[in-house]
Amino acid sequence: MTSSPKAARVPLLPVDEARAAADEAGVPDYMADLSIFQMLLNHPQLARAFNDMLATMLWHGALDPRLRELVIMRIGWLTGCDYEWTQHWRVASGLGVAAEDLLGVRDWRAYTGFGPTERAVLAATDDLVCDGVVSAASWAACEREVSGDRRVLIELVTAIGAWRMVASILQSLQVPLEDGVASWPPDGRSP
């Protein structure tokens, strides 16, 4: 299965225009190859702020990259956001996150491959996505599992909120997958 047949609600810039806009906005030009940035670069100032926030967590974050990717995959699954799931399947796989763990986020409570740290982080993700706030119980578990590291705790909540926002943007603006990218890897199964 490939990208959704729905047309994007905001036209995507052609790649050459997106690269020029990225250069002008201070966004790495390789980001212009992604549909989300071909759309966002219609608003260069916002695209830069968006990129800066996500890049800080992706490349300079305090949160363990594996945990971050499990969070993002869970958000993609909970929200039914094909683009987020599909893009971060590639990111997480590139970081060496096992396919079984990525698939485990679909029903993390039943998946036996996760320990207390993953379970705490995924419970916090479910809380924030479904209820808008991390519960006291999930917060206490996260504090315990990340040794109370304030930077990690702040980044965890920020990452959940940021990628939840990304899913909302992608779905609301109907941003398509890039040409030739298979939907819902590895098996095409969606929520």
Salt bridges, closest charged atoms under 4 A:
ASP33 OD1 - ARG19 NH2 2.45
ASP52 OD2 - ARG48 NE 3.50
GLU69 OE2 - ARG68 NE 3.00
GLU69 OE1 - HIS88 ND1 2.70
ASP101 OD2 - ARG66 NH2 2.69
GLU118 OE2 - ARG66 NH1 2.68
ASP126 OD1 - ARG74 NE 2.72
ASP126 OD2 - ARG109 NH1 3.11
ASP187 OD1 - ARG106 NH2 2.75
